[in-house]
Amino acid sequence: MGLPQSRLWTAVASVATAAGLAFLVHSGSSPGGDSAVRRLIVQGESTASVAALVRAAGGEVTHELGIIDAVAAELDAGQIEELTRADGVRRIYDDRTVEARGRGDRQTASSSTDGKDPYTHFPTLVGADLLHAEGIFGYGVTLAVLDTGHDNFNEVDKNSEGRWRFLAHYDAIRDEVLSSWYSDDNGHGMHVTSISLSSARQNKRDGKYNGIAPGADLVAVKALDAHGQGTYADVIRGIDWIVAVKDTYGIRVLNLSIGGPVRSHYWDDPLNQAVMRAWQAGIVVVASAGNTGSDPMTVTVPGNVPYVVTVGAMTDSYTPADATDDRLASFSAAGPTYEAFLKPEVVAPGGHMLGIVNGGDTLAVEHPEYYDGWYYFTMSGTSQSTAVVSGVAALVLQAHPELTPDEVKCRLVASAQPAVDSAGNLAYSIFQQGAGLVNAYGAVHTTAGGCGNGGLDVAKDLAGVEHYAGPARQAEDGSFYVEGLPGLEWDGTYLSGGGYLWDMGYLWDMGYLWDMGYLWDMGYLWDMGYLWDMADFGPSEPMGINNWVHQE
């Protein structure tokens, strides 16, 4: 079925002209003459064959990325030119930089806990505490967290039964399985991990659990350094390792609290390709929508992958017991994607989130105003809301281990609770809140099926046989709507008020074959992504971790 041809879409020719070779530019490396060395990802028929071609051209292979049949390499302009003419090279991509985007926005002091565990509240906000009361803690499910690394805290290393659950620790930067418990010098990785999995309880012996899935197991992958910086190659290598060991460690969920600017179609981005491979391998990938604000079409990579569960953020406005002032976080990115998919799928608590951080980590040192002096650091972002949904996915999979990633996504969407006003109308567009606030209890107990990624085929997508577009459209007045679902129009504005109830679930799921390169009237934010142009090694906006040291 072809994409419906509408006057609301503009047909734009974007065809690779250089012997079918797609080259995605915007290098993070320094521009220069022929001797300048650039970090690139070269994709071919297989990792071994393309590595041989790179070495034959005189380049240095730095990463073998079997998950996307590619290598990362250091190449000068002459070597790059030689590779563009080589049979067996399909694509050459920039190995973009990744870096943290944390910042102090305004001070909100966290009171000292005197070494005691305060209650984090977000398990109650999404109904995870109700599942804990039923004995559903995430047992038998392993969550992989790819981030800045891991630190040693009993609340994370041991589960709700006191059993050791930290199964493996891989450093994708050094390509080494670590025997040490410690690798997170930044703190972000530990923060999001504790949100998903912490087995801490108020007063340490009783009370509700501070993590969403305190019984789940953990695999930690370090792909970003002490400053929250890294590269596409390191992140892809980390995903490659996760897929390779998924059966060994029982990995069912992957948390990706990272995001970067969209530079190409979702299927042409090498990081997105690795994420799609993980989904195809049976791993539920949960990704941040981004902290790029509430304007339309601001969802970042890899949250723009149509298959994955993409998460936005809401906030309880510092009153967790009062739902009437809950609202969408102003920093939470909105859809649709450039290929017209509805993103994010769901939202979750992401404002002023308490998580565990080592006092010597970069976050605590640079922002002591958000650190309680013992264990807990307060942070806001879609990184944190993503960690909530990863934990919920683990709870669903304990209860229903037979579910596929598509089926888990279906249950998360089907049970979500959109924010509605007193008249029962949506308080925020589905392009902002998706299906609504994730509902852990509802996701476990719903029997919904057949509503995850309908019309999409990840195998054909990865093979290049088919690519897809979603049901979003743009009207002549600039507003957005959903093909076949009247009453869901959005003019692109953000409502900052509160007083909304997160209630009433609904479903949507449509996918169309991509047809003739239809684009939005407003056009792409990337330029000339298909054309080989040796002069176009300009600066790149770095990809960043989706957290802000920002209280919402």
C-alpha positions, 0 to 999 in steps of 0.5 A: 500500500503506497503512502496516500498522495495528499496536497498536504505533502510536497514531492521532493526528489532526493536520490543518491547520484554517486553510483548509488552510494549514500554519504551522510555528511556533517562531520564532527571532525576538523575540516581540512586538506587531503591530509586531515583525518576524519572519523567515519563509519563505512558500511558494506556487504559484510564487516570483514569485507569492508574492513579489508577495503578500508585497510587496503585504502590505507585507513585505520579500522577502529571499530568492527560493527557487525550489527550493521555490516560496517566498521568505524575508521580513521580516513583522510580525504584521499582514502575516502575518495578511493573507498567511494569508488570501491565495489562493496562499499554501500554507505559512508557515514559521519561518526558523529560525536555524542555529549551530555546536555546537562545544565543548571536551570534554576536552583531547587535544593534537595533536603538532606536525607541523612543517609535514609532513602526517601520515597521517589513517588514515581512508582506510585504515579505509574501504578508500579507499586500495585504490581509490587503488591502482586509479586511482580517485580521484574524477576527473570527479566534483564534490563540493559542500560547503555549509558555512562557506566555503572557504580557500586550501590547495593540498592542497584546491584542487589534485587528486592530479594537481596540477590546479586543481579548485576550480571555483566559490565561492558565498556564499549569505548575500550571494547572490554568486559569489565571485572570492576563494578565501577565505570561511571564517572559522570553519574547519568548512567547510575541515575537512570539505572536506579530509576528503573531498578532500585530496590531501596525502600523507605527506611531501608526495611519497609515502605514502597520500593524506589525503583520501577522493577526492583526485581529485574536483573541488570547489564551495564554498558558504558558508551559515554565518558566522564563528561557524558561524551562519546561517538556513534561508533561506541554506542553502536558497538555497545548495542552490537555487544548487547545483541550478541549476549542477549541470550546469555544474560536474558536481556529483554529490554534496552534503555537508551536515554540518549538523543541527537539531531535528525540528519536523514531518514530514520532508516539511513542513520547507522545508529538507528539501524543498530537499534532496529537490529536490536528490536528485530532480535527480540529486545524491547528498545525504549528511547528518549523523545528528547529535551528539545522542547514541545514544538512539532517535529522535535523528536531526536535520534534514535527516538525517531525509529518507528518500531521502538517505544519512544518516551516523553516526560510529564511532571507532578509539579512537586505534588505527587499526591495531587494529580490535578496539577500534573502536566506535560514537561515543557522540555519534552520533545514532540512529534510527528517524525519526518516520516509522519509517525506519531511520537512519542508513544507514551509519557512518564514522570520526568520532572525533578526525579530522584536517582542515585549518583556517586558524590564524586561523579561529574554531575554531583561535583558540578551541580552540588545544589541538586545533590543531597550529600549522601546518595540522591541527585535530582534531575529532570529529562526524558532520560529519566522518563525513559528509565521509568518505561524501561522498568515498566517493560520489565514488569510486563515481561515478568508477567507475560514472558512470551510477548514479543517487542511489538506486543509489549509496545501494544500493551504499553500504548493500549493501557496509557492514560492521556491527559484530558480536561474537565470536559474529557477532551485531550489536554495535550495533542497526541503529538506531544503526549502520545497515548498518554501517561504509562500505566504499569498496572494496566499494561500488565493486565490488559489483553490488548493485542495486534496494535504494535507496529502494524503495517511495518516489517523491520526485516524488510526495512533493514534489507532496504526492500521497504521503508515506511511512513506514518499517518500524520499529515499537515494541513494548509494552515500548518496544523497537524492531524492524523489520517483517518482519525478526526478530532486530533488536530494540533496547531503546534502550541504548548499548554502550560497550565495544569488541572488535567487528569490522566485518564481514558486509554485509546489506540492508534496504529497505522503504517504506510509504505514510503512512496516517492520521497514525500516530505513535509511542506516545512521541509527537512532540517538536514541538507543534501544528505544523499549527495557526495560532496568532499567540501561539505565537512561542516560542523555537526550539532552533537548528539546529547544525553537526554537529561537536564539538570533542570527542575520541572 
